[in-house]
Amino acid sequence: MTASLLIGLIFSAQSNIYSQTRSDFVSDASHIVGTYQPLVTDHSPAAMAKAANQFLASLDGSQRKKATGPLTGEIRREWTNLPARANADGIRMGELKPRQVKAACHMMATVLSQQGYNKVVHIMLADDQLLSKGRPRPGFGTENFSLVVFGNPDASDSWALQIDGHHVGLNVSIDGKQMTLSPSFIGTQPDAFQIGTTRFRPFAGESDLGYQLAASLDFDQLQTAIVSDRRGRIQTGPGNDGKIPKPNGVPCSTFTQSQRKLLLDLLAQWVNDLPKSQAAKRMSELEKEIDNMRFAWSGEKVKSKGIKTDISYVLQGPSIIIEYACQDLGGNPLDHLHSVYRNPKNEYGGQLKAKQE
């Protein structure tokens, strides 16, 4: 399955869900998130800052205090992919009125691409599936995803948006036209689910293209790529800022043109969560790094096309660390997926101003 087809399926699923009713969702927040369609065509710095300020203006004083924080300081490093804690920073979706949830959705849809926004929404809705018969569960479900705006949103200055919840720890750092998503965590449980008549797979590209890339390796490449016969653990997730594992696996300099295309398609599953212009710039940077990247695979060999097993993989280069891993919790490890996206050279937007100057 090609990257364009995967993205087409994601967009199709998002379009179909608008016909669903409140009874198809477990909470008011999840119903709005799942059916509200932000009509965003402008992803300029001014539009991003305006959407963030409109969201903040929709809040009352106590809500705004929860939803904002300083751009500098350690609080930005306290992000997590775990189910929300009772004292977690940020304003929870479940604390917002309908118009405020829509303002939050509009902000996310402006700061992220259509791919990125859909992915976050679908992961929230996936988390709703972990609620027993739709009953509330501490830390789980769309109601427990939270937002924090760091700094003062401005078209020509630095600010940031953090989206936290079970399987989403997204750090979007913005400085004018410059953006980075590092460090961020994206995952899902379950891998696939259905609401009404619509089927969703939030992590389709990250999963399917990873297996396709492994299946494309020839015998010698695969022997070098496999670093363990058992799935590994993610090493650079929340709480591991600055950690750079030793690169392992097959050098991507050995890749054929078709393998390089698959590699770029795989990288785009994370990078293209950014708006188009910022994503294109980042993809151009990464394309120049391919010969210095490595692809490591842990777990069983890919036996045949379409057959998946319990694995992990790592893509690592000078300015990229992507980790993907199946998880044991919940029964079937193929139904519980984690990933981390890092740019060791630009964590929390630390290098954005330097790149502009």
C-alpha positions as CSV (number, residue, x, y, z in Angstrom):
1,M,0.0,0.0,0.0
2,T,1.5,3.4,-1.0
3,A,1.7,6.4,1.3
4,S,-0.7,8.4,-0.9
5,L,-3.3,5.6,-0.7
6,L,-2.9,5.3,3.1
7,I,-3.4,9.1,3.5
8,G,-6.4,8.9,1.2
9,L,-8.0,6.2,3.4
10,I,-7.4,8.3,6.5
11,F,-9.0,11.4,4.9
12,S,-11.9,9.2,3.7
13,A,-12.5,7.9,7.2
14,Q,-12.4,11.4,8.7
15,S,-15.0,12.5,6.1
16,N,-17.4,9.6,6.7
17,I,-17.4,10.1,10.5
18,Y,-19.3,13.4,10.3
19,S,-22.5,11.5,9.7
20,Q,-22.3,9.7,13.1
21,T,-24.6,10.6,16.0
22,R,-24.0,11.3,19.7
23,S,-24.9,7.7,20.5
24,D,-21.9,6.5,18.6
25,F,-19.5,8.3,21.0
26,V,-18.7,7.8,24.7
27,S,-18.7,11.5,25.7
28,D,-19.7,14.9,24.6
29,A,-16.1,15.8,24.0
30,S,-15.5,12.7,21.9
31,H,-18.6,13.5,19.9
32,I,-17.4,17.0,19.1
33,V,-13.9,15.9,18.4
34,G,-15.1,13.1,16.2
35,T,-17.7,15.1,14.2
36,Y,-16.5,18.7,14.1
37,Q,-14.7,19.6,10.9
38,P,-12.4,22.6,11.2
39,L,-12.2,24.3,7.8
40,V,-8.6,25.3,7.8
41,T,-6.8,26.3,4.6
42,D,-4.3,28.8,6.1
43,H,-1.4,27.5,8.1
44,S,0.6,30.7,8.1
45,P,2.4,31.9,11.3
46,A,-0.3,34.6,11.7
47,A,-3.1,32.0,11.3
48,M,-1.5,29.7,13.9
49,A,-1.1,32.5,16.4
50,K,-4.6,33.7,15.8
51,A,-6.1,30.2,16.3
52,A,-4.2,29.8,19.6
53,N,-5.2,33.2,20.8
54,Q,-8.8,32.5,19.9
55,F,-8.7,29.3,21.9
56,L,-7.2,31.0,24.9
57,A,-9.8,33.9,24.6
58,S,-12.6,31.3,24.8
59,L,-11.4,30.2,28.3
60,D,-12.3,31.7,31.6
61,G,-9.6,32.8,34.1
62,S,-9.1,29.5,35.9
63,Q,-9.1,27.6,32.7
64,R,-6.6,29.9,31.0
65,K,-4.3,29.4,34.0
66,K,-4.3,25.7,33.4
67,A,-3.9,26.0,29.6
68,T,-0.9,28.3,29.6
69,G,2.7,28.1,30.8
70,P,6.1,29.7,30.3
71,L,8.1,29.0,27.2
72,T,11.3,28.4,29.1
73,G,11.6,26.2,32.1
74,E,11.4,22.5,33.0
75,I,7.6,22.3,32.8
76,R,7.7,21.7,29.0
77,R,9.8,18.6,29.6
78,E,7.1,17.0,31.8
79,W,5.2,15.6,28.9
80,T,4.1,11.9,28.8
81,N,2.2,9.3,26.8
82,L,0.7,7.7,29.8
83,P,-2.9,8.0,30.9
84,A,-3.4,11.5,32.3
85,R,-2.6,12.0,36.0
86,A,-5.2,13.8,38.2
87,N,-2.7,16.7,38.7
88,A,-1.4,16.8,35.1
89,D,-0.7,20.2,33.5
90,G,-3.0,21.6,30.8
91,I,-6.7,22.0,30.3
92,R,-8.6,18.7,29.7
93,M,-11.0,18.3,26.8
94,G,-13.6,17.1,29.3
95,E,-13.4,20.5,31.2
96,L,-14.3,22.5,28.1
97,K,-17.7,23.6,26.8
98,P,-18.6,22.6,23.3
99,R,-17.6,26.0,21.7
100,Q,-14.2,25.7,23.6
101,V,-13.6,22.1,22.3
102,K,-14.3,23.4,18.8
103,A,-11.8,26.2,19.3
104,A,-9.3,23.7,20.5
105,C,-9.9,21.6,17.4
106,H,-9.5,24.6,15.2
107,M,-6.2,25.4,16.9
108,M,-4.8,21.9,16.4
109,A,-6.0,21.8,12.8
110,T,-4.2,25.1,12.1
111,V,-0.9,24.2,13.7
112,L,-0.9,20.6,12.3
113,S,-1.5,19.4,8.7
114,Q,-4.7,17.5,7.8
115,Q,-2.7,14.3,8.3
116,G,-1.5,15.4,11.7
117,Y,-4.8,16.6,12.9
118,N,-6.7,13.5,11.7
119,K,-4.1,11.3,13.4
120,V,-4.4,13.0,16.8
121,V,-8.2,12.9,16.5
122,H,-8.3,9.2,15.6
123,I,-5.9,8.3,18.4
124,M,-8.3,10.1,20.9
125,L,-11.2,8.2,19.5
126,A,-9.1,4.9,19.7
127,D,-8.6,5.6,23.4
128,D,-12.3,5.8,23.8
129,Q,-12.5,2.1,22.8
130,L,-10.6,1.3,26.0
131,L,-13.4,2.5,28.2
132,S,-15.5,-0.4,29.4
133,K,-19.0,0.0,27.9
134,G,-18.2,3.7,27.5
135,R,-18.0,4.3,31.3
136,P,-15.4,6.9,32.4
137,R,-12.0,5.6,33.3
138,P,-9.3,7.8,35.0
139,G,-6.8,9.0,32.5
140,F,-8.4,7.4,29.4
141,G,-10.6,8.6,26.6
142,T,-10.9,11.8,24.7
143,E,-12.1,13.7,27.8
144,N,-8.6,13.2,29.3
145,F,-6.5,14.7,26.5
146,S,-5.1,18.0,27.5
147,L,-3.7,21.1,25.8
148,V,-1.1,23.7,27.0
149,V,0.0,26.8,25.1
150,F,3.6,27.9,26.1
151,G,4.6,31.5,25.6
152,N,2.5,34.2,23.9
153,P,1.3,33.1,20.4
154,D,2.7,35.6,17.9
155,A,3.4,35.4,14.2
156,S,6.9,36.6,14.6
157,D,7.9,35.1,17.9
158,S,8.5,31.8,19.6
159,W,5.7,29.8,21.3
160,A,4.7,26.2,21.6
161,L,1.7,23.9,21.8
162,Q,1.7,20.6,23.8
163,I,-1.0,18.0,23.4
164,D,-0.9,15.3,26.1
165,G,-2.9,12.2,26.6
166,H,-2.7,8.4,26.4
167,H,-0.7,7.7,23.3
168,V,-0.2,11.3,22.4
169,G,2.7,13.5,23.7
170,L,3.0,16.1,20.9
171,N,5.4,19.0,21.3
172,V,4.9,21.6,18.6
173,S,7.5,24.4,18.7
174,I,6.9,27.4,16.5
175,D,9.1,30.4,15.7
176,G,7.6,32.4,12.7
177,K,7.8,30.0,9.7
178,Q,10.1,27.6,11.6
179,M,8.6,24.5,13.3
180,T,9.6,21.3,14.9
181,L,7.7,18.3,16.4
182,S,10.7,17.1,18.4
183,P,10.3,15.5,20.9
184,S,7.0,13.7,20.4
185,F,5.3,10.4,21.1
186,I,2.6,9.0,18.9
187,G,0.9,5.6,19.4
188,T,-2.4,3.9,19.4
189,Q,-4.5,1.2,21.0
190,P,-6.3,-0.5,19.4
191,D,-4.6,-0.7,16.0
192,A,-8.0,-0.6,14.3
193,F,-11.6,0.2,15.5
194,Q,-15.0,1.1,14.1
195,I,-17.4,3.9,14.9
196,G,-20.8,3.4,13.2
197,T,-19.9,2.2,9.8
198,T,-16.5,3.8,9.6
199,R,-13.2,1.8,10.3
200,F,-10.1,3.6,11.5
201,R,-6.4,2.8,11.7
202,P,-4.6,5.8,13.2
203,F,-1.2,4.2,12.7
204,A,-1.7,2.6,9.3
205,G,1.3,4.2,7.6
206,E,3.8,3.9,10.4
207,S,3.0,0.3,10.8
208,D,2.4,-0.9,7.2
209,L,5.3,1.0,5.6
210,G,7.7,-0.2,8.3
211,Y,7.0,-3.8,7.5
212,Q,7.2,-3.0,3.7
213,L,10.6,-1.5,4.1
214,A,11.8,-4.6,6.0
215,A,10.3,-6.9,3.4
216,S,12.2,-5.0,0.6
217,L,15.6,-5.8,2.1
218,D,17.7,-8.4,0.3
219,F,19.4,-11.2,2.2
220,D,22.6,-9.3,3.1
221,Q,20.7,-6.1,4.1
222,L,18.3,-8.1,6.3
223,Q,21.1,-9.9,8.1
224,T,22.6,-6.5,9.0
225,A,19.3,-4.9,9.8
226,I,18.2,-7.5,12.4
227,V,19.8,-6.6,15.7
228,S,17.8,-9.0,17.9
229,D,15.3,-11.8,17.4
230,R,13.1,-10.2,20.0
231,R,11.3,-6.9,20.0
232,G,13.2,-4.1,21.7
233,R,12.0,-1.3,24.0
234,I,11.8,2.4,23.1
235,Q,14.8,4.2,24.5
236,T,14.2,7.8,23.8
237,G,10.6,8.3,25.0
238,P,9.4,10.9,27.6
239,G,11.9,11.5,30.3
240,N,14.9,10.6,28.1
241,D,15.8,14.0,26.7
242,G,19.2,14.2,25.2
243,K,19.7,10.4,25.0
244,I,21.2,9.3,21.7
245,P,21.4,5.5,21.3
246,K,24.3,3.9,19.4
247,P,23.2,3.6,15.7
248,N,22.6,0.0,14.7
249,G,21.3,-1.9,11.7
250,V,21.7,-1.7,8.0
251,P,23.3,1.5,6.5
252,C,20.7,3.2,4.4
253,S,23.5,4.0,2.0
254,T,23.1,0.5,0.7
255,F,19.4,1.1,-0.3
256,T,18.2,1.0,-3.8
257,Q,16.1,3.8,-5.3
258,S,12.9,2.0,-4.5
259,Q,14.0,1.3,-1.0
260,R,14.9,5.0,-0.6
261,K,11.5,5.9,-1.8
262,L,9.9,3.6,0.8
263,L,12.2,5.1,3.5
264,L,11.1,8.6,2.6
265,D,7.4,7.5,2.6
266,L,8.0,6.1,6.1
267,L,9.7,9.2,7.4
268,A,6.8,11.3,6.0
269,Q,4.3,9.5,8.3
270,W,5.8,11.6,11.1
271,V,7.2,14.7,9.3
272,N,4.0,15.3,7.3
273,D,2.1,15.9,10.5
274,L,3.5,19.4,10.1
275,P,1.9,21.8,7.7
276,K,3.0,21.4,4.1
277,S,5.7,24.1,3.8
278,Q,7.4,23.1,7.1
279,A,7.1,19.4,6.3
280,A,8.6,19.9,2.8
281,K,11.6,21.7,4.3
282,R,12.2,19.0,6.9
283,M,11.8,16.2,4.3
284,S,14.4,17.9,2.2
285,E,16.8,17.9,5.1
286,L,16.2,14.2,5.8
287,E,16.6,13.2,2.2
288,K,20.1,14.6,2.3
289,E,20.9,12.5,5.3
290,I,19.8,9.1,3.9
291,D,23.4,7.9,3.3
292,N,24.1,8.5,7.0
293,M,21.0,6.8,8.4
294,R,20.6,3.2,9.7
295,F,17.5,1.0,9.8
296,A,17.4,-1.6,12.7
297,W,14.9,-4.3,13.1
298,S,14.2,-6.4,16.2
299,G,12.0,-9.5,16.2
300,E,11.0,-12.1,13.6
301,K,11.9,-11.7,10.0
302,V,9.2,-10.5,7.6
303,K,8.0,-13.9,6.3
304,S,5.7,-12.7,3.5
305,K,3.9,-9.7,2.3
306,G,1.0,-8.7,4.6
307,I,2.1,-11.0,7.5
308,K,3.0,-9.0,10.6
309,T,4.8,-10.1,13.8
310,D,5.7,-8.6,17.2
311,I,8.6,-6.3,16.3
312,S,10.3,-3.0,16.8
313,Y,12.3,-0.9,14.4
314,V,14.6,2.2,14.6
315,L,15.5,4.8,12.0
316,Q,18.4,6.9,13.1
317,G,20.5,9.5,11.4
318,P,22.4,12.7,12.3
319,S,19.1,14.7,12.9
320,I,16.5,11.9,13.3
321,I,15.6,9.2,15.7
322,I,12.4,7.3,15.0
323,E,11.5,4.4,17.2
324,Y,8.5,2.1,16.7
325,A,7.5,-0.8,18.9
326,C,4.7,-3.2,19.5
327,Q,3.6,-3.5,23.2
328,D,2.5,-6.4,25.4
329,L,-0.1,-4.5,27.5
330,G,-3.6,-5.3,26.3
331,G,-3.1,-8.8,25.0
332,N,-2.1,-8.7,21.3
333,P,1.1,-6.7,20.8
334,L,0.1,-5.9,17.2
335,D,-2.9,-4.1,18.6
336,H,-0.9,-1.7,20.9
337,L,1.7,0.4,19.1
338,H,4.2,3.1,20.3
339,S,6.5,5.4,18.5
340,V,8.9,8.3,19.2
341,Y,10.0,11.1,16.9
342,R,13.2,13.0,17.8
343,N,15.5,15.5,16.2
344,P,18.6,15.5,18.5
345,K,19.7,18.8,16.9
346,N,16.4,20.6,17.6
347,E,14.6,19.5,20.8
348,Y,11.8,21.8,22.0
349,G,12.6,24.2,19.2
350,G,16.0,25.2,20.6
351,Q,17.6,25.7,17.2
352,L,14.7,27.4,15.4
353,K,16.0,31.0,16.0
354,A,19.6,29.8,15.2
355,K,18.3,28.5,11.8
356,Q,16.6,31.8,11.0
357,E,19.7,33.9,11.9
